[in-house]
Amino acid sequence: MRTFIVVAGLMVAWGLGIEAQQPEAEKPHNMTGCLQKTPDGKSFMLTVNDKKTVQFTRASADLAPHVGHQIQITGTTDTEREKKEGGQKNGHYMEVTGVKMIAAKCS
């Protein structure tokens, strides 16, 4: 019986250790910039201060009507895509969950 309790305790501790190693879910964040189509025309990107570009891997919001507008997007980082592309230094990729128009023209 004592062996059973020790083994059960070790299994629980091992299970907690595995759970603790799971990555945390990305937290939603906002970004503001100018919405444009990607050069290949297949997706969208947000240009922030004419420098930083954010590409969208998925969007549950309809972005097409906002091309050329200054917008604020809400979404999460697509960490899988960033890993595949070599990290954020090679681009920021987001999954967009919301969009809000700030101005009808990019400034």
N, C-alpha and C positions, 0 to 999 in steps of 0.2 A: 504494500500500500504506500509506503514511504517513497519508494522508487517511482511509483505512478505520479505522486504529487510533484516530485522534482522534475520529472519529464514533462508534465503538464505545464509547470512554471516556466521551464526553458522554452517550450513551444510558444507560450504566450509572449515571452520576452522577445523571441525571434520574430514573431508576427508584428509586434510593435516596432521593432527595428526596421523591418521591411517597409511598413507604413510610413515611418518617419523619413525614409529615403525618397518617397514619391515627390515629384516636383509640385510646388504650389501652383494653383491655377493663376493665370495671368489676371491682373486687375485691370478693369476698364480705365482708359485714360482719354483725354481730349487733346486734339491738335487743331490749330487753325491755320489756314493757308488757301492757296489758289488751286482749284480742282481742274485737272487736265486729263486728257486721254494719254495713255502710254504711247511711245513712238510706234509700236506695232498696231495701235488702235484697238487692242483686244481687252484692255483693262483701264483702270483709272489710277492716277497718282495725285498726291497733294504736294505742292511746292511751298515750302515755308521760308519766308524772307529771301526768295529767289535763290536759295542755296540747297537746303536739305530737301530731299525728295522721299516721300513715303509712298510705296506701292501697296495697293490693296489686293490681297489674295482672295478674299471673299467679302461680300457686302450683302447684308440683309436689308439695307436701305436702298432706295432707288437713287442712284447717283447721276444718271444720264441728264436729267433736267438742270443739273447744277454745274455742268462744264463751263468754265470761264468765270464762275462766281467765286467769291471769297466765302469759304464755309468753315464750320467747326464740325469735326467728326468725332464720334465716340466709338471706341473699339478696344480690342486687345491685340497685343503683339503676337504675330505668328512666329513663335520661337522655332518651330520645325523648319520653316522656310528660311529664317535667318541663319540657322545652323547650316543648312544646305548651301546657302549662298556665301558662307564665310563670316557670319557675324554682322553686327550692326554697322561696322566700319564700311561694309560693302552695300549697305542699304537697310532701310527699315521697312518691315512688312507688317501690315495690320489686317485684321478681320474687322470690318466696319459693322457696327450695330445701330448707329444713328447718325443723322446728318442734320445740321441747322444752317440755313443761309444767313451770312452776316452782311454781305453786300452783293449787288447784282453784277459788279465788275471787280476784277482783281486790281489791287492797288500796287 
